[in-house]
Every structure is written in structure tokens, then in C-alpha cells.
Amino acid sequence: MSLHVAHHLLACPHCGRELVPLEQRWACDAGHSFDVARQGYLNLANGPEPANADTTAMLDARARVQAAGLFDFLSRGLDGAVPYTGVQTVLEVGAGTGHYLAQLIEARPPARGLALDVSRAAARRAAKAYHRVASVVADVWRGLPVREASIDVLLCIFAPRNPVEFARVLRPGGRAIVVTPAAAHLAELRQRYGLLGIEDDKRERLLERMAPHLVHEHTTTLKQTGTLSAEVLDDLIRMGPNAHHDPPRPTAPEEVRLAIDLTVFRAPPGSRAAKP
Ligand SMILES: C[S@@+](CC[C@H](N)C(=O)[O-])C[C@H]1O[C@@H](n2cnc3c(N)ncnc32)[C@H](O)[C@@H]1O
């Protein structure tokens, strides 16, 4: 069980006070208490799971795609963007399987990771991702149950963004790394199978939304092409929100183009006073 690595990082979703671990539950000193699930994660969500939470089938598909190495180029990009020294705490919001977070934490001992996702199925997986990664269920839109100025690096990879909360939980000078699909990402595949589109101005809108809260440092576009089997193509389509629309299944291998924007933001120095 890896939940203990979240000590001094979690805040009560009801009152914001620090949550401390007790036997099989975490509680704040106002008396709010949350049970640790049998599978090792902590559920701090205040409401029901929303419709866009990842399902077990989507997570299985994503785990197979990640295991096949298709997104290793993204892992390398993330590795290059996160320093090896001075990073003690990494939070991933919308962490899914916890794949990228676990890789970064494993390579940076004694750093600890916090995987946050609104899906309980995702939290179950992330709880097993790595022993220095803790897993929590929470909704990014309802505020992060994380202490102010406690996070060195925040990752948001193909997941919802809450810039106000990102700025609140980052320590001054901490980095947010946001990964989004570039316009060319899976363009042919999206056209052929009628998959969800990507807005032409996605990059500009991201910068606009983050600008009042975090400083844009740089954006890098990572690219990869490859010929994939029909099975991997099917997983690639069904590991994300397209799964909710039941698109046709590929029957033959095809070449795909992946193009991903990795954008780094910095929390301004002195923007938040770190709590003791
Ligand atoms: C496309 S997946 C990406 C998962 C992971 N970052 C990756 O790249 O492998 C998006 C994730 O965001 C989660 N998610 C969706 N809405 C959320 C919300 N409001 N709060 C927290 N997580 C959310 C989903 O459950 C899903 O695991």
C-alpha cells in the first residue's frame, strides 16, 4: 500500500484542513473522515462519478497501448521536462493508469507521487502503479484535495485542467506540464473512423486559460509515426472518450501519425505562501 506517501499533501475536501492518516482512514481535525478502499486508494470525491470517468475497458485498452510502447516518445519528453534534482512531490491530475507518473517517480528517488482521478477504476490501477505513488479519487472541477503550495511538478496529460487550482497547489517556482493532442494527432485515423475532432485553436486556448494563473515557459511538439496492427488501433481508439461513441473497429494494419504538444508553465515566485 502506497497511500502513506501522501502524508502532508492531502487537504480535506469539505474544510481544507490537512488530512492525516489513521488506521484504515484519513481524517482532518474538524472530524471529517474518509475510509481507505480495500484496493488501497482514498476516495475524496464529493459526488457521483461523472459520465466521462474512464471505465475499466478504457483503462485496459490504454494499459495495452502503453505496454506496447506506442507512447514511449511521450515518456521521454516528460522525462526531459522534469528535473532530476529538487523534485520531491509530483501530482498527476486525471492520472488514469498512473503509467507516466510512476515512471517519473521511479527515476527520481526519493520523490513521491500523487495520482488523482475521478474514476474509481483508474484509482484502483494507480494504487498499484508504484510504491511511491499514492492514489486518490477526486474531481478536478470541484477543487483539488491537495494542500496549498505543496507540489513541485504537476502533470496534466490528456486530462481536464483547472488553472486556478493548479496555481494554488504548486509551490512558487513549481512547474505544471500540460500534454494535449496537436492538430495533426491521429488525423487520418480520426477522419477514417469518424472520431472526435481536435479544435484548430486548442493550443491558443490553453495558453489563454492558463495565462492569468501561471507563466508559459515553452511548448514542444513531440511526433511519432508507426504502422499498428488492427488490435492496437482498436485499443488506441477505445482508450479515450471515443469509446463512448462506439466507432467501427479497424480490420487491417494502418500507419498512424501521433503529434502531441507538451507545454510547460511555471508558478510565479512568491505567488503563494508555503504553509508549514
Ligand atoms: C484520456 S485519460 C488520460 C489518462 C492519463 N493521464 C494518460 O494519459 O494515460 C483522461 C483521464 O481523466 C480522468 N478525468 C476525467 N474527468 C475528470 C475530472 N473531472 N477530474 C479528475 N479526473 C478526470 C478520466 O477518468 C481519465 O482517467
The ligand as an SDF file (V2000), in Angstrom:
LIG
                    3D

 27 29  0  0  0  0  0  0  0  0999 V2000
   -7.6520   10.4870  -21.5920 C   0  0  0  0  0  0  0  0  0  0  0  0
   -7.4750    9.9290  -19.9600 S   0  0  0  0  0  0  0  0  0  0  0  0
   -5.7300   10.2410  -19.6500 C   0  0  0  0  0  0  0  0  0  0  0  0
   -5.1630    9.4000  -18.5440 C   0  0  0  0  0  0  0  0  0  0  0  0
   -3.6490    9.5610  -18.3030 C   0  0  0  0  0  0  0  0  0  0  0  0
   -3.3030   10.9200  -17.9950 N   0  0  0  0  0  0  0  0  0  0  0  0
   -2.8820    9.0540  -19.5040 C   0  0  0  0  0  0  0  0  0  0  0  0
   -2.5020    9.8650  -20.3500 O   0  0  0  0  0  0  0  0  0  0  0  0
   -2.6500    7.8460  -19.5840 O   0  0  0  0  0  0  0  0  0  0  0  0
   -8.2810   11.2090  -19.0100 C   0  0  0  0  0  0  0  0  0  0  0  0
   -8.4020   10.8650  -17.5440 C   0  0  0  0  0  0  0  0  0  0  0  0
   -9.0090   11.9700  -16.8790 O   0  0  0  0  0  0  0  0  0  0  0  0
   -9.9740   11.4700  -15.9620 C   0  0  0  0  0  0  0  0  0  0  0  0
  -10.9560   12.5330  -15.6960 N   0  0  0  0  0  0  0  0  0  0  0  0
  -11.9920   12.9430  -16.4940 C   0  0  0  0  0  0  0  0  0  0  0  0
  -12.6640   13.9410  -15.8870 N   0  0  0  0  0  0  0  0  0  0  0  0
  -12.0580   14.1660  -14.6950 C   0  0  0  0  0  0  0  0  0  0  0  0
  -12.2970   15.0700  -13.6230 C   0  0  0  0  0  0  0  0  0  0  0  0
  -13.3150   15.9460  -13.6730 N   0  0  0  0  0  0  0  0  0  0  0  0
  -11.4900   15.0250  -12.5420 N   0  0  0  0  0  0  0  0  0  0  0  0
  -10.4550   14.1400  -12.4830 C   0  0  0  0  0  0  0  0  0  0  0  0
  -10.1780   13.2590  -13.4760 N   0  0  0  0  0  0  0  0  0  0  0  0
  -10.9560   13.2760  -14.5730 C   0  0  0  0  0  0  0  0  0  0  0  0
  -10.5480   10.2310  -16.6420 C   0  0  0  0  0  0  0  0  0  0  0  0
  -11.1560    9.3450  -15.7200 O   0  0  0  0  0  0  0  0  0  0  0  0
   -9.2890    9.6490  -17.2870 C   0  0  0  0  0  0  0  0  0  0  0  0
   -8.6090    8.7470  -16.4450 O   0  0  0  0  0  0  0  0  0  0  0  0
  1  2  1  0
  2  3  1  0
  2 10  1  0
  3  4  1  0
  4  5  1  0
  5  6  1  0
  5  7  1  0
  7  8  2  0
  7  9  1  0
 10 11  1  0
 11 12  1  0
 11 26  1  0
 12 13  1  0
 13 14  1  0
 13 24  1  0
 14 15  1  0
 14 23  1  0
 15 16  2  0
 16 17  1  0
 17 18  1  0
 17 23  2  0
 18 19  1  0
 18 20  2  0
 20 21  1  0
 21 22  2  0
 22 23  1  0
 24 25  1  0
 24 26  1  0
 26 27  1  0
M  CHG  2   2   1   9  -1
M  END
$$$$
